[in-house]
Amino acid sequence: MEGESRSELDSVAPVCGDVSRLGLVSVIIPAYNAAGLIGETLQSIFRQSYDATEVLVVDDGSTDNTAEVVRAYAPKVTLLWQPNSGGCSSPRNHGLRLAQGEFVTFFDADDLMVPDKLQRQVDFLRRNPGCDTVLMDYRNFDEHGEASQTHFASCDQLRREAARYGGEEFLLDAYTATRILITENYAIAGSPMMRRSVFERVQPFDENLRASEDLDLIYRLARDGGLGIIAATGFLRRMHESNMSRRTGHILQYKIASREKLLVDEASSENRRLLERQIANFHMAFAEFDHPNAPGRALRHIWTALKFGHPPDLRVAKELVKSVLSAVKP
């Protein structure tokens, strides 16, 4: 399969094929110009205590030597290629269509797996046959070292649930999992492991979302059947200047789009209220970001925030004044 185009491969396998190899974990890695870091990522996967894995790297039209670096790890890694899509959703879905594992996990090309991540997630899913998705915690790191706290440490509601169950591992029902996810966003793309069969019911990544696509998918998985939680570090998330999360305007645009999409199909009145509040807050954040250079657009964001229920408070008044002054400034 190495070197074949996306269009050729897409005709070979649907999202969920008729046969999956029991016990096999498919690790799917989207990669774009990742030559400098992907080798370290692959080495962390090879050090997993659970070794029934297939690793699929989907090169999203890289212009560096990512493909050459990945080929050096054959036959442990299958290299796939497609034209550049501009985001992570398309290459992840590409890999998912070809995955053969009973279980699937996605992983970024610059992050590092903790050695027991896959083993703990497989064990959890085997012990809980009614659960299709299990998440693990993560810790940020950069060239200066690891963060002092894991991500879950910043998620107060999730930690209260963990305390209520009295252990590292527990199940959240669909309502609780989605409600907390709206306000605390306790997972990213590398957090979950899924049974591949769940994608017979749940659509994979939304390729129209260039950011917040992981929140969108994890929310829909949670809404489908709840989530399993392992409150232990499963991977290290690398932070650096090229991280997509540093692109403020881009990320706010898709934060809004993803929540508006989830709102359409949300039946829970409480979750709808929380989503609307979050959309309003994101529009206000966009107004604050926009007003120096695009005051007209900032005013539209303020108006939309008010429509979604943002209170007409001091924050709104300040941004209105700033935007108007920016608009009339010679």
N, C-alpha and C positions, 0 to 999 in steps of 0.2 A: 504493500500500500504506500510505501514511502515515495513521496514526490508526486503522487497523483493529485489532480485538481479536485476542488470541492465538488464541482458539478458531476464529475465521474463517480465520486464516492457516494454522493447523496442518493444515487439510484440503487446502491447496493443494499442499504440497511435502513429500516424505519427507526423511529426513536426507540421503540421497544421491539426487538426481534422476537421470534418464536422461541428461541433457545437462549438461556443464560447459563453460565457455568457456575454451579452452586459453590458458594464460598469465595468466589473470585471477587476482588475489589478492583474496579476500574478507576484509576486516578487520571483525571482529565486536566491538562494544563494548557491554557491559552498562552501564547508567547508572541510578543512583538518586540523586536530589537532587544532581546534578553540575553545575548551571548555572554555578557560579563557576569551574570548572576545565576543563570539557570543550572549550571553545573553543580553549584552548591545546593540548590534546591533538590535536584535529582539525587544527589548523594544522601540527603536527609531522608528521602523516600526509600532508598535502598537499605537504609539502616533500620527500617521498621521491624519490630518483633513479629509482625504478621507478614508473611512473605507470599501469600497467594494473591499476587497483584498483577495487573497489566497497567502499564503507564503509557498514556496517549498524549503526546505533545502536538498541539495544533498550531503551526506557524502561521500567523495571521499576516502574511505578506511582508515579512521582515526585510529590511534593507541592509542589515549587518550579517554576520556569519552565525546567526542562531542555529540554522539548519546544520551547519558543519559541526558545531559543538554538540548538538543532540545526536547526530549520527554516530559520534564517537562512543555513545553508550548503547548502541545496538549490540545484541538483540534484546536487551532489557527494556528498551524504549521503542515504541512505534511512533515514527514521525509522520505527521500529516501536514498538508499545506493547503492554503486557500488564499485568494486575493485579499488584500487588506480591507477589513470591514469597518475599522475605526472604533471598535469597542470589543468588549470581552464576551458579549452574549453569543454572537455568531460562532466564534471558534469553540466555545463551550458546547453549544448545541451540535456542532459538527462532530466533536468527539463523542457526545452522547449517542448520536445515531449509530456509531460504530462500536460502542462499548459492548463487551461480552459478559461483564461481571453481573453477579447477583446483586451486588452493591455498587454504588457510584459515589465518588466524592470529587469535588472540583478543588483545584489548588492553583494559586498564583505563581508565576515563574520566578519570583524573587523572595518568596517566603520559605520558612524552614519548618519541617514536621518534627514534633517531639516523637521519640522512638516508639511509644506505645499508643499513638493516636488511633491508628487503624484497628489494632487489636481490641482496644476498649470499645470502639464504636461497633465493631462486628459483634462482640460479646453482648453488648446492650441490646442490639436488634434481635439477636438469637434468643435472649431471655424474655423479650417483650414482642411476641409475634404480632400483636395488634398495633405496634408502632412502626411507622414507615420512615421516619426521619429523626436522627439524633444529632444534637449539636455539642461541640466542645468549646471551652473558653480559649482565649488567645492572649498573648502579651506582645506589645509593640517593642521594637528595638531599632536602633540606628547605629551609626559609626561610633557613638559614645557608649553603647551598651544597651541593656534591657531596661524597660520601664520598671519602676518599683512595684507597680500593681498590675494585675491582669485587667482585662476589659470588664469582666463580670463584677469586679470590685466597685465599679462606677454605676452599677445597675441595682439600685436599692430595692425595687419591687421584686426583681428576680432573686436577689439574696434573701428576701423575706420568704419567698416560696421555698428556697433551699432549706432555710431554717425550719420551716413548717414540716418538711419531709424528713429533716434530721439526717441528711446524708449527701454525698457528692452526686448521686444519681437519682433522678426522679422523672416523673411524667407530668406534662402540662396538658390539660384539655384544650380544645380548640379555642374556646373563648378566652381563657386566661393567657394562652400563648400569644394570641393576636393582640389582645389588649396591652400587654406589657411590651410587645414588639413595637407598637406604635410610639410609645413614649420613651422607650429605652434603647431600641434598635440593638439588641444584644448579640447579633450574629452578622457575619459577613460571608462571602462566598466560600471561603475555606473552612468554615465552621461545621457544616452539616455533612453527614453521610446518609444517603437515601437507599432504600430498596429500588432497584431500577424499575420494578413493576409499578411504582407510584406514578410514573410518567404515562401510564395508560389512562390515568384520570386527570392528572395535573399537567397543564402545558409547561414546557421547559422555559428557558430564559426568553424574555421579551426582547427581540432584536431591535425594537424601536427605542429602547432605553439605553443610553450610552453611559449612564451612571444610575445608582440606586436600583439596578437590575437585580442585585442579590437580595435586597430587602423585599422587592416585589415577589420574587420566587419563594423565598422563605416564608413570607406571609401567606401566600397561597397554599404552600405545603402545610403550614400550621392550621389554616382554616379547613383544610381537607380532613385532618385527623389528629390534630395536636402535635406536640413535639416531645421527644426525649431530651433530657439535659444531663450532661456530665460536667459538673462544675470543677473541672481540672484543665490545666493548660494542654491543648492539643497541638498548637503550633505557634511560631513566632512570626509576627507580621512586620515586614521590613518597611521602615519609613525613610523616604529620601525625597529629594527635590522634585523628581519626576512623578511622584505619586499623583494619581488622578485626583485624590481628595484635596490636593492643594489648589485646584482650579475652582475658585469660589463661584463665579458666575455660572460656569458649566454645571457644577454640582447642584447649585440651587435650582436651576432650570429642571433638572431631572428628579430632584427631590419632590418638587411640586407635581410634575407629570406622573410620577409613580404613585403618589398618594391620591391624586385625582382619579387615576385608573382603579385603584383599590376601592375607592369610595363608591364607584358605580355598582359593584356587586356585593357590597357589604350590607348584610341584613341586620346586624346588631345595632340598635340605636345608640348604645354607649360608644361602640367603636366608630360609628359615623361621626358622633360628636367630637371624639378625639382626633379623627382624621381631619375634620374641618378646622379644628383649632390649630392643628399642625400646619395645614396648608396656609392658613392666615398668617401664622408666624413666619413661614418661609417667604411669603410675599413681602412681609415687612422687612425681613433680612435682605431681600433682593432690592427693595427700595433704598435701604441704607447703603447697599453696595453700588447702586446705580446713580444716585442723585448728583454726584460731582460731574459725571460725563454724559448722562442721559436723563435729565430731569423729567422729561415728558413720560418716559417709560417708568421712572420711579413713581410718578403720580398715579399711573395706571396700576402699579403694584399696590400702592396704598389703598386705592379704591377697591381693588379685588380683595385685599385683606379685610377691609370693613365688611364687604359682602359675605365673606366667610365667617364673620362673627368676631373679628378682632375688636376689642373695646376702643372707643374713640378717646384714648388716654393721652398722657403727656408724650409718650413715644411717638404716637401718630402725629400729634401737633408739631413736634420738633421736625419730623421728616417732611411734613407738609411745608413748613417754613423754609427748610433747607432746599427742597426741590423747587419751590417757587422762586426763591432768590437765585438759584442756579439758572433757572429758565430765563430770568430777566436780566441777568448779569451781562454787560456788554462784552 
